Amino acid sequence: MVAASLACVLAESLPQLIAARFFQALGGASGMVISRAIVRDLYARDQISARLSLVIAVMMIAQMLSPLTGGLLETAFGWRAIFYLITAASLATVIAIAFLLPETRRVRAAGNGFRRDVASLFASRAFIGYLLCQVLASQIIFAFAGGGPYIVVTQMGRNSAEYGAWFATTGLAYLIGNVLCVRFAPRHSLERLIWFGLALQLAGSLLNLIWSVTGINQMPLWLFGTQMIVMIGNAFVMSNAVAGAISVRPDAAGTASGAMGFLQQGVGALVSQLGAWLGGHFATTLPLMSLVFVLSLGCAASMVFLVPRRGMVVTEELIGQAEEEESGML
């Protein structure tokens, strides 16, 4: 990421900048994947959701401030100043990791590998259930982000600046959801927190669907006010589903985190385009809100039909840990 960020600074054409940005994202993605695995290495299952929620809350604050920071830098010093800052921040992160971050993972047992990790994970109903729950929940964000601009600007006749202000409310709601999750996680199991989030997510998406049928949410206040309920619930669902997925096989937490990130972003690229098409080709919010509601139902279905009861999930984790320890002794 440091090298690619420096290449962005030195780019002389748009294709060069796009290529450098590709490799910048390729390197930066490691932080999102490995940080989840590190959290799983450091904390017990019942503590993971609170820690992940805290990490996500910090990420949301950064995402809310970064467009403003980039805009101010570009206005004052030009667009290259943005990449000077990213290069410096990336280099500082490398130095901090080198001096402050010890290895958190136990020694890998001989014979373990990527293929074995993938096979053990996808043989687990619990992992597939948590994985689908998290990926489908993330698609709500992609769908709404893809179709929202068309609805607000084209259907409602508002300008892009007003859309940006309204869309920020969904990020604020997601941040609030993560902060609440940090507070509630020590006293409740992650399954209970997921179901609480699913209830909010389903209620909010159903309300917006009803508002679409009646035409009420053709005003931004109704559309985004109800979507804030969805996003608060979404924060509970995503952070706790991640915690559940990386806890099914603790020795394969990195592989589990990578699989989630790959599917989340890969499917998200398609869903965001679908959301844009639904928002841009219809004169009502009903198609987009129907998609959000279906995604919410999919999250609930994955928990109902795939994730076993809590006792069975914990037993499965203990079996995985025992197998890892046995392989290490052999």
N, C-alpha and C positions, 0 to 999 in steps of 0.2 A: 504493500500500500504506500509506503514511503517513496519507493522508486516510481510508482505510477503517478503519485501526486506531483512529484517533481517533473515528470513527463508532461503533465497537464500544464504546468507553469511554462514549459518550453515549447508547447504546441504552437505551430504556425498555420494550421489549417483545421477546419472542422472535422474531417476524417481522423486526423491525428488526435484531436481532443477526445473524440468518441472512443477511439481505440484505447487511449490512456485511461479514460473513465471506466472502461470495461475491466481492465486489469486492477484498477483502484478498488472497484466493487468486489472483484474476485478475492483480493487480499483482505479487504475489510470484513467480508462475510465470516471470516474465521472467528472474529470477536463474538458475533452473535451465537455461533454454534458452540465454541469452546467454553464460553462463559457459563452456559447452562450446565455443561458437564462438570465444571469446577464447582458450581453451587451444589450439585449432587454429591461430589466428592467430600465436601466440607460439612454438610448438614444431613440430619436424619430426615426420613420421608415426611414426617409431620411438620417439619420446619421449612421445607423447600419452597412451598407456595408463598409464604411470607417473604422469603428472601428474593424469589423471582419477581414478586410484585414490586418490591422495593427497587430492583434493578430496572424493571419496565417503567416505573414511575419516573426514575431519573432519565431514562431514554426519552420519555414523552416530553419532559421539560426541555431536553436538548432539541427535540424535533420542533417544538413550538417556538424556540428562540432562534433556531438556525436560519429560517427564511429571513427574519428581520436582520440578523447579523450579516448574512450574505448580501442583502439589499443595501445595507449601509456601507459595507466594504466596496461593493461595486460602484456605488454612487460617488464615494469619496476617492477611491484609488484605482478603479477599473476592475475588470473581471478577474485578472490574474491574481489580484490580492486575495481572493477567496482561496485559491489553491496554494498560495504561500502560507496562509493560516493552516490549511489542512495538512500540508507537508510538515509544518512545525509541530502540530498537535500529534500527528502520527509518529514522528520521531521521538517526541516526549513520551508517548505511550510505550514505544519499544524500550526506551531507557528505563522507564518505571517497571516494566515487566522483568527486565533483566536483573534489576537490583532488589525488587520488592516482592515479586511473586514466586514463591517456591513451588515445586512440583506437588500437586495435590492428589494425584492418582496413586493408588497402590500399584505395585509391580504387576504387570500383566502376566497371567499364567501362560506357561509355554503351550503352544498349540492354538491359542486364541488368535483370531484374525477377523478381518472385515467380513468375509463370507460367513463365518460361524456366528458373528454378532448379528448379521442381518437375518440369518436363518432362525436363530433363537428368538429374535424380536418378533418377526412376522409369523412365528408359530404360536404367539401369545394373543389370545382374544383380547385381553386387557390392553395390551399395547396398541393393537389395531383400533380398539374403541376410543382410547384416549387420543390417538393420532388423528382419527377422523373428526373427533369432537373439536380438537384444536384447529385443524386445517379448515374445517367448515366455518368455525367461528371467525377465523381470520378473513374468510372470503366475504363476510358481511361488510368489513371495512373496505375491501377492494371494490366490491360492487357499488357501494354507496359513493365512494370517491370517484369511480368512473362515471356514474350517471348523475351525480349531484350537480356538477356545473351546468349541464344541459337543462336540468329541471329549473334551476334558479335563474339562469341567464336567459334561456330560450323560452321556457314555458311561463315563467313568472315575470320576465322582462326586467330583471334587476341587473346591475353591473357586476363585473368580476370582483371588484373590491368588496362589495357587499357580500358576495358569495364567500370570499375568503374569511370575512368576519364571522359569518354564520357557521362555516365549516369548522372554525376554531373551537366552537362550542362542543363539537363532538370529541375533539382531542382533550378538552378540559374534562368532559364527562368520563372519558377513558382514564384520565389521570386520577380523578376522584375515585373511580372504581378500584384502581390499584392501591390507593392509599387506604381505602376501607378494607381491602383484602389483607393488607399488612396488619391492620388492627384486629381483624377477626380470626385470622389464620391460627394463632396460638391456641385458641379455644375450640376450634371446630375442625373436623376432618376435611381433607381436600374434596372428598366426594360430596359432602354436605354443602361445601362452598360452590362446587360446580353446579349442583342442583339449584341453589339459590340464584346463581348467575343465569342459569337456563330459564328459570321462572321469569326473571326481569327481562331477559332477552326476548322470550316468546311473547310476554305481555306487551312490550313496547312495539315489537314488529306487528303483532295483531292489531294494536291500536292504529298504527300507521296504515295498515291495510284497510281498516274500517274508514279512517279519515280519507283514504284515496277513493273509496267507493262513494262516499258522500261528498267528496270535493273539498273538504275542509282544509286539507294540507296543501292546497295551492297557495297558501301563505307561508313564508319561511318560518314564522314563529311556531306554527303547529308541526310542520315537517321536522324541523331540527329539535324542537322541544321534546317531541316524542322519541326521536332518534337518540337523544341523550340518555333516555331510559335504557334503550338497547345497548348503548356503549358502556354504561356502568355495569350492566350484566355481562357484557362481552369481556370486560376486564377480568371478572371473576372466573369466567369459563376458561379463557385462554391461559392465564397464569397457572391455574390449578390443573388443567389438562396437560400442560407441559410437565408440571411436577409429577403427575401420575405416570406419564409416558416414560420419563427418564428414570423412574424408580422401579419399573417392572424388571429390568435387568441392569442393576447398578454398574456392573462391569462393562456394559455396552452403552453407557450414558452418552458418550460422544457420538456414536453411530446413530442412536435414537434422536439426538438433537439435530444432527445433520439431515436425517430423513425428514424430520418435521420442517426444517428450514427450506429444504429443496421443494417439498410438496407445497408448502405455504406460498413461496414465491412463484413457483412454476405454474401452479393452478391459478394463482392470483393474477398472473399476466393475462390469462384467458378470461377470467371472471371480470376483471376490470374493463376489458373490451366489450364483454356482454353487457355490463352495466351501462357503459357509454352508449351502446346501441339502443338499449331499452329506454334510456333517458332522452336520446336524441331523435328517435323515430316515432315517438308517440306524444300525444298532446295531454297526457295525464300521468300522474305518478304511479298509477296502479301496477303497470308491468314491473317496474323496479321494486316497489314495495312487496309485490308477490314473490320476487326472487329472494329478497331479504327474509321473508317469512318462511319460505321453503328451506333456506339455509339454516334458520333457527330450528325448524322441525328436524332437519338432518342431524344437528348437534344432539338434540334430545334422543333421537332414535339410536344413535351410536352408543350412548350411555345405557339406554334401556336394553338393547339387544346384544351388545358386545361386551361391555364391561361387567365382570362378575361382581358378586357382593364383596364388600370390603375385606372380609376375612379371607376369601379365596384369593384376592389380589395380593394381600400381604403374604399368604402362604406361598404363592408363586414367586414372590420376590425372595423369600427366605430360601427356597429351593435353588434359585439361581445363584445366590450367594454361597450356598453350600457346595454347589458344583464348581464354582470358581475356586473356593478354598481347597477342595479335593484335588483339582487339577494342579494347583500350586504345590501341594504336598507331593504329588506324583512327580 
